[in-house]
Amino acid sequence: MRKLLMGEARCRASQARYYLLEEAEKPGSYGVQIEMEGEEASVRDLSPSRQRVEALAEALVRGTVTPVALRDVVDDWLLE
Protein backbone atom coordinates (compact mmCIF):
# COMPACT_ATOMS: atom_id res chain seq x y z
CA MET A 1 0.00 0.00 0.00
CA ARG A 2 1.22 3.46 -0.88
CA LYS A 3 0.44 6.44 1.39
CA LEU A 4 0.40 9.99 0.08
CA LEU A 5 0.17 12.80 2.64
CA MET A 6 -2.78 15.02 1.70
CA GLY A 7 -2.54 17.48 4.57
CA GLU A 8 -2.27 18.18 8.27
CA ALA A 9 -4.61 19.95 10.64
CA ARG A 10 -4.42 21.09 14.22
CA CYS A 11 -7.04 19.30 16.26
CA ARG A 12 -7.12 20.61 19.83
CA ALA A 13 -3.57 20.08 21.13
CA SER A 14 -2.76 17.39 18.56
CA GLN A 15 -1.71 17.31 14.95
CA ALA A 16 -3.73 15.08 12.60
CA ARG A 17 -2.29 13.77 9.34
CA TYR A 18 -4.47 12.77 6.41
CA TYR A 19 -3.41 10.30 3.74
CA LEU A 20 -4.62 9.03 0.40
CA LEU A 21 -4.09 5.26 0.22
CA GLU A 22 -3.39 3.40 -3.01
CA GLU A 23 -3.49 -0.38 -2.92
CA ALA A 24 -0.33 -1.94 -4.37
CA GLU A 25 -1.94 -5.31 -4.97
CA LYS A 26 -5.07 -3.76 -6.44
CA PRO A 27 -4.08 -0.79 -8.65
CA GLY A 28 -6.83 1.76 -9.11
CA SER A 29 -8.24 1.22 -5.62
CA TYR A 30 -8.09 4.22 -3.29
CA GLY A 31 -8.85 4.88 0.35
CA VAL A 32 -8.07 7.31 3.16
CA GLN A 33 -6.28 7.22 6.50
CA ILE A 34 -6.05 9.58 9.47
CA GLU A 35 -3.27 9.43 12.09
CA MET A 36 -3.33 11.43 15.30
CA GLU A 37 -1.29 10.86 18.49
CA GLY A 38 -0.69 7.16 17.93
CA GLU A 39 -4.32 6.63 16.98
CA GLU A 40 -5.19 5.79 13.40
CA ALA A 41 -8.17 4.85 11.29
CA SER A 42 -8.38 3.95 7.64
CA VAL A 43 -10.97 2.97 5.09
CA ARG A 44 -9.59 1.13 2.09
CA ASP A 45 -11.00 0.36 -1.33
CA LEU A 46 -13.44 3.29 -1.40
CA SER A 47 -13.39 4.06 -5.10
CA PRO A 48 -11.44 3.51 -8.30
CA SER A 49 -11.56 7.29 -8.83
CA ARG A 50 -8.42 8.90 -7.43
CA GLN A 51 -9.89 12.40 -7.93
CA ARG A 52 -13.01 11.54 -5.93
CA VAL A 53 -11.03 10.09 -3.01
CA GLU A 54 -8.59 13.01 -3.11
CA ALA A 55 -11.57 15.37 -2.77
CA LEU A 56 -12.74 13.35 0.23
CA ALA A 57 -9.28 13.54 1.82
CA GLU A 58 -9.19 17.31 1.29
CA ALA A 59 -12.62 17.61 2.93
CA LEU A 60 -11.36 15.56 5.88
CA VAL A 61 -8.47 18.01 6.33
CA ARG A 62 -10.76 21.07 6.10
CA GLY A 63 -13.16 19.53 8.62
CA THR A 64 -10.37 18.39 10.95
CA VAL A 65 -11.98 14.96 11.12
CA THR A 66 -10.49 12.70 13.81
CA PRO A 67 -9.79 8.97 13.50
CA VAL A 68 -12.82 8.22 15.70
CA ALA A 69 -15.18 10.03 13.32
CA LEU A 70 -13.69 8.79 10.04
CA ARG A 71 -16.06 5.86 9.50
CA ASP A 72 -19.18 8.03 10.04
CA VAL A 73 -17.93 10.70 7.63
CA VAL A 74 -17.05 8.10 4.99
CA ASP A 75 -20.46 6.43 5.37
CA ASP A 76 -22.16 9.78 4.70
CA TRP A 77 -19.82 10.44 1.75
CA LEU A 78 -20.68 7.09 0.19
CA LEU A 79 -24.38 7.97 0.32
CA GLU A 80 -23.88 11.18 -1.69
ZITAMO-V890510 format. One record per residue. RES is the residue in one letter. PSI is psi in whole degrees, 0 to 359 (none if undefined). NEAR is the number of other C-alpha atoms within 10 Angstrom. D_CENTER is the distance of its C-alpha to the mean C-alpha in Angstrom with 1 decimal. Layout:
BEGIN
res=<RES;RES>
psi=<PSI;PSI>
near=<NEAR;NEAR>
d_center=<D_CENTER;D_CENTER>
END
This chain:
BEGIN
res=<M;R;K;L;L;M;G;E;A;R;C;R;A;S;Q;A;R;Y;Y;L;L;E;E;A;E;K;P;G;S;Y;G;V;Q;I;E;M;E;G;E;E;A;S;V;R;D;L;S;P;S;R;Q;R;V;E;A;L;A;E;A;L;V;R;G;T;V;T;P;V;A;L;R;D;V;V;D;D;W;L;L;E>
psi=<138;135;129;119;123;340;172;151;144;126;100;236;9;162;126;141;138;131;147;130;138;123;126;319;351;74;141;17;121;150;189;157;145;134;136;117;53;354;141;153;143;154;117;162;49;320;152;354;106;318;319;317;327;318;320;313;319;323;324;318;310;323;2;52;137;164;324;325;354;311;317;317;317;319;316;318;320;335;347;none>
near=<11;10;15;13;14;18;16;19;18;12;13;8;7;10;14;22;23;27;23;25;26;21;15;11;8;11;10;13;18;26;24;26;22;27;17;18;10;5;11;16;15;17;15;15;15;16;14;15;12;17;11;13;21;19;13;18;24;18;13;25;21;12;11;20;19;23;18;12;12;18;14;9;15;17;10;9;11;9;6;5>
d_center=<13.7;12.8;10.0;10.0;9.5;8.4;9.9;11.2;12.6;15.5;15.2;18.8;20.2;17.0;14.6;10.8;8.9;5.4;5.2;5.8;7.6;11.1;13.5;16.8;18.9;17.7;17.4;15.9;13.2;9.6;6.4;2.8;3.8;5.5;9.2;12.0;15.7;15.7;13.4;10.2;8.2;6.4;7.1;8.9;11.3;10.0;12.2;14.6;13.9;12.0;12.9;11.6;8.0;8.4;9.8;7.1;4.9;8.4;9.1;6.7;8.6;11.8;11.7;11.0;9.1;9.9;9.0;12.0;11.0;7.6;9.8;12.1;9.9;8.7;12.4;13.6;11.7;13.2;16.5;16.7>
END
